[in-house]
Amino acid sequence: MKYAITAATGHFGQLAYHYLRELVDEKDIVLIVRNREKAKTLFGSADIREADYDDVEALTRAFAGVDRVLFISSQPGGPVPRATQHQNVIDAMVANHVSFVAYTSFIQADKSVSALAQDHLATEKALEKADISAAILRNNWYLENEMGFITTGASRQVTAYWAPGRAGWALEREYAEASVKVLV
Ligand SMILES: NC(=O)c1ccc[n+]([C@@H]2O[C@H](COP(=O)([O-])OP(=O)(O)OC[C@H]3O[C@@H](n4cnc5c(N)ncnc54)[C@H](OP(=O)(O)O)[C@@H]3O)[C@@H](O)[C@H]2O)c1
């Protein structure tokens, strides 16, 4: 069984790799990255495959022989829309007959009014349409996002939180650990 992690060089990807190595043999892990040099510095001799989310052909090569994928969402705001990047990933997984994907989606992706939710909902629908067996990880907010808010409050300055509804938090490493358990 080969397991791949996309966007492996990001914070979430590095944490996921750490936890995945506790569960499966290191030789069965494939790291898909857009920057091979950065990945070599981080991961040494691991099975590193270079593929940008913008490049469906490179992604198709990168998923060769992979059974299960931890699909970590891209960052929004680049020249290629994130929903397009994610469709590229899905097309490449389908071309390689990937048997299972765990996708890092967004809390209440189908109801949220956050602009960030739209790409995630589009990706959830695209996974359904592609008919890949998938687990949708609707992760809540990373606690690390709130360090400015927390440190301001901790220094007894007045601060206000911006969320109009409810929000919940866990550490990014906790979501990463849970995601690889779902993957395996
Ligand atoms: N729920 C939350 O609170 C929350 C908060 C922040 C982010 N997120 C989501 O979770 C994802 C992972 O978070 P993170 O902390 O790991 O973010 P991060 O540290 O900023 O890492 C982002 C990763 O995406 C990769 N990437 C960006 N554009 C790419 C492209 N065009 N092709 C291939 N890879 C690309 C980056 O590659 P490089 O290393 O080469 O730059 C990096 O590996 C984010 O991308 C975002 O969708 C969720």
The ligand as an SDF file (V2000), in Angstrom:
LIG
                    3D

 48 52  0  0  0  0  0  0  0  0999 V2000
   -8.5300   25.3770    8.9200 N   0  0  0  0  0  0  0  0  0  0  0  0
   -7.6710   26.3690    9.0680 C   0  0  0  0  0  0  0  0  0  0  0  0
   -7.6610   27.1040   10.0660 O   0  0  0  0  0  0  0  0  0  0  0  0
   -6.6520   26.6240    8.0070 C   0  0  0  0  0  0  0  0  0  0  0  0
   -5.6720   27.6010    8.2420 C   0  0  0  0  0  0  0  0  0  0  0  0
   -4.6900   27.7880    7.2830 C   0  0  0  0  0  0  0  0  0  0  0  0
   -4.7020   27.0220    6.1270 C   0  0  0  0  0  0  0  0  0  0  0  0
   -5.6590   26.1020    5.9140 N   0  0  0  0  0  0  0  0  0  0  0  0
   -5.6660   25.2400    4.7120 C   0  0  0  0  0  0  0  0  0  0  0  0
   -4.8360   24.1390    5.0120 O   0  0  0  0  0  0  0  0  0  0  0  0
   -3.8090   24.0250    4.0220 C   0  0  0  0  0  0  0  0  0  0  0  0
   -2.5340   23.5400    4.6760 C   0  0  0  0  0  0  0  0  0  0  0  0
   -2.1730   24.4530    5.7050 O   0  0  0  0  0  0  0  0  0  0  0  0
   -0.6570   24.7150    6.0320 P   0  0  0  0  0  0  0  0  0  0  0  0
   -0.6010   25.2790    7.4150 O   0  0  0  0  0  0  0  0  0  0  0  0
    0.1500   23.4990    5.7090 O   0  0  0  0  0  0  0  0  0  0  0  0
   -0.2770   25.8610    5.0030 O   0  0  0  0  0  0  0  0  0  0  0  0
    1.1920   26.2660    4.5510 P   0  0  0  0  0  0  0  0  0  0  0  0
    2.1950   25.9560    5.6080 O   0  0  0  0  0  0  0  0  0  0  0  0
    1.0930   27.6680    4.0430 O   0  0  0  0  0  0  0  0  0  0  0  0
    1.4970   25.2670    3.3350 O   0  0  0  0  0  0  0  0  0  0  0  0
    0.8400   25.3470    2.1220 C   0  0  0  0  0  0  0  0  0  0  0  0
    1.3440   24.2080    1.2600 C   0  0  0  0  0  0  0  0  0  0  0  0
    0.7010   24.2840   -0.0120 O   0  0  0  0  0  0  0  0  0  0  0  0
    1.7210   24.1710   -1.0060 C   0  0  0  0  0  0  0  0  0  0  0  0
    1.2880   24.8220   -2.2280 N   0  0  0  0  0  0  0  0  0  0  0  0
    0.8480   26.0840   -2.3800 C   0  0  0  0  0  0  0  0  0  0  0  0
    0.5590   26.3190   -3.6710 N   0  0  0  0  0  0  0  0  0  0  0  0
    0.8440   25.1690   -4.3400 C   0  0  0  0  0  0  0  0  0  0  0  0
    0.8010   24.7820   -5.7030 C   0  0  0  0  0  0  0  0  0  0  0  0
    0.4300   25.6570   -6.6700 N   0  0  0  0  0  0  0  0  0  0  0  0
    1.1620   23.5300   -6.0370 N   0  0  0  0  0  0  0  0  0  0  0  0
    1.5580   22.6390   -5.0920 C   0  0  0  0  0  0  0  0  0  0  0  0
    1.6480   22.9560   -3.7770 N   0  0  0  0  0  0  0  0  0  0  0  0
    1.2970   24.2070   -3.4200 C   0  0  0  0  0  0  0  0  0  0  0  0
    2.9230   24.8610   -0.3950 C   0  0  0  0  0  0  0  0  0  0  0  0
    4.1220   24.5450   -1.0910 O   0  0  0  0  0  0  0  0  0  0  0  0
    5.5090   25.3230   -0.7350 P   0  0  0  0  0  0  0  0  0  0  0  0
    6.0220   24.6970    0.5410 O   0  0  0  0  0  0  0  0  0  0  0  0
    6.3610   25.0280   -1.8950 O   0  0  0  0  0  0  0  0  0  0  0  0
    5.1850   26.7820   -0.5540 O   0  0  0  0  0  0  0  0  0  0  0  0
    2.8470   24.2660    0.9960 C   0  0  0  0  0  0  0  0  0  0  0  0
    3.3670   22.9450    0.9760 O   0  0  0  0  0  0  0  0  0  0  0  0
   -3.6890   25.4300    3.4080 C   0  0  0  0  0  0  0  0  0  0  0  0
   -3.1360   25.3710    2.1250 O   0  0  0  0  0  0  0  0  0  0  0  0
   -5.1280   25.8960    3.4560 C   0  0  0  0  0  0  0  0  0  0  0  0
   -5.8670   25.3980    2.3470 O   0  0  0  0  0  0  0  0  0  0  0  0
   -6.6280   25.8700    6.8420 C   0  0  0  0  0  0  0  0  0  0  0  0
  1  2  1  0
  2  3  2  0
  2  4  1  0
  4  5  1  0
  4 48  2  0
  5  6  2  0
  6  7  1  0
  7  8  2  0
  8  9  1  0
  8 48  1  0
  9 10  1  0
  9 46  1  0
 10 11  1  0
 11 12  1  0
 11 44  1  0
 12 13  1  0
 13 14  1  0
 14 15  2  0
 14 16  1  0
 14 17  1  0
 17 18  1  0
 18 19  2  0
 18 20  1  0
 18 21  1  0
 21 22  1  0
 22 23  1  0
 23 24  1  0
 23 42  1  0
 24 25  1  0
 25 26  1  0
 25 36  1  0
 26 27  1  0
 26 35  1  0
 27 28  2  0
 28 29  1  0
 29 30  1  0
 29 35  2  0
 30 31  1  0
 30 32  2  0
 32 33  1  0
 33 34  2  0
 34 35  1  0
 36 37  1  0
 36 42  1  0
 37 38  1  0
 38 39  2  0
 38 40  1  0
 38 41  1  0
 42 43  1  0
 44 45  1  0
 44 46  1  0
 46 47  1  0
M  CHG  2   8   1  16  -1
M  END
$$$$
